[in-house]
Amino acid sequence: MAQKTLELEQIFTFSLLPNKTFTFQQDPHTAGLLMKWSMLGRISAQAYTFDQTFQPYRKNDFALNFFQDPCVKNSLRMLDTSGVWKTLDNHITHVDVEAVSCTRVSVDIFDPVISSGIVRPSGHIVKCFHEVYPDYDELRMMLLEDDSDNYHVVSPSDREEFLFRLFKHLVLGGELCQYEDVITPYIETTKVFYRDFVSVQKASETKEIRIVSTVLKVSAFDEYGLCYPSGKENEQTFAYLCIDPFKRHVYVLYHNFGVGLLYNN
């Protein structure tokens, strides 16, 4: 019992990995798409190491320790309300943590989207009439509106998958997003992000690929309220912690929908 109590009281500590690079930040084609989608300059990725063994049941402790860690407070980047990048530097009192399903190793999760009539055989996304948004299309309608005829082509469980969430984030983009006419750039960019943030292992006996990462969607609060991620209340303002328990790395994916300079990265 004493050993179990001691384990629960252990605090995770973190160190920044300043030289860690992410493909989406280095690839000019991906950067061009993020600029078109009004996400470049509003999206950030950082990497940290941690010192204790991570178990998913300790996700709340892990997230709270992360945001309260001095190294994290002095290095974690975020956009303030004026659109300037700054470090967190807040005294975090509590966190909200959502465990995000992360099991898919193939983009076949998008097959129902492609085969349902949302996308033509050429890959072009079908346009639709919308009273408010004249340039609306069936893809965004399927993602956003639960009364859409195509809403249920993707199962509720698949909608919760991190792979599908990334896809949705990229399709919806930032505040001044220029939407694609074809679906391919969205899927290909989703694959780039997924490979950047999710770690896999091959089983020695079956040779099957399996996900080893734990993904958490997080919000952090100080005594005045929500401070990370900050900005307009919108599902496109988000922060994820992607934890590799074997490397003891945690990757932070952050995006602020409402503020930011398009060309500042």
N, C-alpha and C positions, 0 to 999 in steps of 0.2 A: 504493500500500500504506500509506504514511504517513497519507494522508487517511482511509482506512478504519479504521486503528487509532485515530486521533483521534476519529472518530465513535463508535466502540464505547466509548471512555473517557468520553464526555460524560455528565454526571450531570443527571438531571431534578431541578428544584427546584419547589416548590409554594407556592401562596398560597391561603388560605381565601377563599371567596366567602360572607361571612356573610349577605348579603341574598338569596341564592338561595332561592326557595320551591318546594316540591313540592306537587302537587295533593293527594296523599293526606294531607298534614299540614294542609291548609287546609279540606278539604271535610268538613262535619259528618257527612254520611251515611257517608262512608268511615271517619271516626274512630269512629263508633258501631259499625260492623261490626268494626273492629280491636279495639275494647273487648270485644265479644261473643266474638271469637275469641282473647281473652287475649294479644293482640299489642301493643296500645296501651301505651306506657310501656316496652316492651321492644324497640321497633324505632326505628331512627334513620336519617336521611338527611343527608348533608353534601355540599358541592360545593367543589372546588378548581380552580385553574388551574395549568398547568404551562408550562415555558418552552422545551422542546425538541420537535422533531418526533418524533411517536410512530410506530413501526413495530411490528406485532404480534410480529415475531421477537424484539423486545427486551422482551417482557412480564415476564421475571424481573427484569431490571435496573430496569424501571419500578416494579414492586411493591416491590423492596427499597429503592430510592431514596425511594419514597413513605413507607414506614414509618420510614425513618431520617431523614427531613427534619425539621428543628427545628420548623417551623410545624405540621406534621402531628402530631408528638409532643405539642405543646402545645395542640392543638385537637380532635383526633380523639376522639369520645365513645365510651365503652364502659361496660358495667355490670360492677361488681366483684362479688365473691362474696356481698356483703351486700345487693346490689340497689341500690346507689348509683351514679349516673352520675359518671364521672370521665374525665379525659383519659388517653391511652395512656401517655405519659411513661416508656416502657421503652426500654432499649437493645436494638434488634432486631439479632439476629445473622444470621438467615436467614429465608426465606419459602418456603412452598409455594404454587404457582400452577397453577391449572387453567384453561385456555382453554375458555370455555363457548360453544357454538354459538349464534349469534344471527342468524338469517336470515329468520324468519317475519314477515310483515307483516299477517297476517290471523288472526282467531280460528277459522278453519276447521280449525285443528289440533285443536279440541275436538269436531268433528263426529262422529268415531268413538265418543267417549264418550257422546254424546247418542243416537246411533242404534243402539247395541249392546245396549240393554236395561238399562243401568246407570241410565238416567233415563227416567221415564215421559213420554208425550207432553205431560203437563201441566207438565213441568219438575221434578217431584218425584223425589228420589233414592230408589232402591229400597233398602229396609231388608233386612237379612239376619241370620240366626242366627249368633251367634258365642259360643263357650263362655266366653271371657274378657271380651269387651266386649258387653254385651247391647244397646247402642244402635248397634251397628256397621251400616255401610251398604256397598252395592256399590261406591260411588265410592272410599271409603278402602281397601277391599279391593283394588281394581284398582291403586291407587297404591302400596300397601305390600307386597302378597303376590304373589310371582312364581308361586305355584301357583294363583292365582285363575283362574277360567274366563275372566275378562275382561282379564287382565293384558296380553295381546298385542293388544288392540284398538288400542293406541297403539304405533307402531313404536319400536324402540330409538333410532333417530335423533331422532324427535320428542320422546321422553322427555328427551333431553339438551338440547333447545332451552331457551333462557333463558325464553321465554314459558311453556312448560309447567312449568318449574321454579318460576316465580313462582306459577302456579296451584296446584301441589302444596303449596308453602309456606303459601299462604293457606288451603287446604282443611284441612291438618293443624293449623295454628294454634299457639297457645301451650299452656302447661301446663294451663290450666283452660278450654280451648276449649269453647264451646257451638256445636255443629255446626248447619249449615243443613239445612233439609228440602228446599229446592229449589236447583238449581245456579246460577241466574242471578246471585245476589250474588257468587259466587266468580268467575265469568267477567267480570262488569262491573268488579270491583275489580282483577282481574288486568290488564285493559286500562288502568286508571288508573295502576297502577304501571309498566307497560311504557312508556306514553307519557312518564312522568316520567323514566325512566332511559335510554331508547334513542332515539338520534337517527337521522333518516332524511334522504334526499335524493331528489329527483326527477330522473331522467336527462333531459337536455335533448332528446335525440333521440327516445327511446322513450316518455318520460313515465312510465316505470315507477318505482315507489317502491322504494328499496333501503335496507337498514340500513347505516349507516356506523360504528356503535359497535363497539368491541371490549369484550367482557365477560370479566372474570377472577374466578374464585372464589379467595379468598386466605385464608391463615393466616400469622400472624407469630409468631416464636419469639424469646425472649431466652435467656440462658445457663441458665435454669432450666426451659425448655420452652415449650409453647404459652401465649401471653399474649393473642392477639387472633385470632378472637373467643374470649372466655373463658366458662366455664360448664360445664354438664353436656355430656358427649359425646353429641351428638344432631344429626341432620341439620337440625333446626330452629334450631340455633345456627349462623349463617352470616354471611359478609361477602362482598360483591361490589364490585368496582371496574368501573364502566361508563365507558369512555373515549371521548370525542368527539374524534377527532384533528384536526378542522378548527377547532373552537372552542378546542381545547386545554383542555378541561374534563374533569375526572374526578369522577363521582358515586359516593358510597359508600352502599351499602345494607347495614345491619347489623341483626341480630336475635339476641337471646339468649333461648333457650327456658326456661331453668331459674330465672332470677332476674329481679327487676324489680318496680316498683310499677305496678299496672295503670293508675293515673290520672296518672302522672308522664310528661310528654312533653317 
